[in-house]
Amino acid sequence: PSGELNVLVGMIGKMDLTGFNLLYSHLRMDNPIIGSVIDNRCAESSIPVRYPLTRFSFPGYVAVGDAAFMTIPIMGNGIENSIRAGQMLAEAIISDDSVGMETLWKYQVRYYREIGAACYLLDWVKRGLLESDNEELRKFMESGFVRDEDIKAVMSGHVGDIPLSEWIKKPGKLLASRKFTGKVLRYALKGVRAAAAAYSIPKKYNSIEIDKWAYKAENTMKEI
């Protein structure tokens, strides 16, 4: 409504209505200007900050950037991926001279193949990090097992750019944080499975096949 603002309340993991009301009450205590809840359906909704939506488009609209997929700090909090996605969308439309569903689906397929599927793996790894204590995480980061260059290579689809010499060093770097490594590796294996499912996105637009793929991809992201 005119003269009013929306307030977004979210958290990592699952949030029920009780959790929503608790967070919202704290916001109101610190910010008296915030009014009463007009629509709290967001308490049961998911925001695509973890992995991309399985549907970027429907007749009449297409999602790009934060509306469609997760933000990644190492990639400028999503700015880089948003720009790349915008270029993919533009190239698909120009190539087909169309904004039909077949064309928009080409954009999503390309995004998933080049960027999106890897986000499924990254999400599972982040879950492992979130469940680790600070001391475990400190030892792992100090080991140098994961470098900024490695994350950039994975998210840009250029894993081959990581030197062989670096791969050879990695196993030895895990010895200082065996407990942490075991936990993250378990999550990473789930992530590999999820990324493979996401990467199998149908090449051609077919609503039935897309629904089957979306169901499979989303199920790989459920807590097991």
C-alpha positions, 0 to 999 in steps of 0.5 A: 500500500502507498506510504508503507514498506515491506519488512522481510524476516528470514533465517537459515534453515527452517522457520515456523510461525512461532519463530517468525513471530519471535523475530518479528517482535524483536524487530518491532521492539528495536524499530517502533516505526514497524507496524502490525503484520499485514501478510505473514505468509512469508513465514512458510516461504523459501527465498532462493538464497541457497540454490537456484529456483527450478523455474525461472520463467512462466508465460509473461515473465522471467526472473534474473539475478536475486529473484532467481538464484542464490547470492555468493559472497565470493562472486560479489554477492551475486552481482557477477552471476546476475550480469552473466545471467542477463547476458545469457538471457539477452543472447537467447532472445536475440538468437531466437528473436523471441520471448517465448517459453522455448527461448526463455528455457534456453536461458535457464538451461545455459545458466544451470549448466554453467553456474546453477548446478554448482550452487547445489553442491555449494549449498550442501557444503555450507550446511556442513560449515554451519554445523561445525564449531568455531575451532573446527572451522578455524583449523580447516581454514588455516589448513589452506585446503580451500583457496579463493581461487578454488571457489572462483574456479568451481563457480565459474565452471573452470575446475580445470584451472586448479593446478595439479600441484594444488590437488596433490597438496590437498590431502595432506592439508586435511590431517589437521582437521580430520573431524571437520573434514569428515563432516564436510565431506559427507555433506559434499557427497550429498552435494555432488549428487544434488549437483548431478541432478540439477545438471541433468536439466532437460535441454528442450522445453517440455513442461512434463519433463521439466516438472519431473526434473524439478521434483528430482532436483528439489528432493536432493536438497531436502534434509536427509 
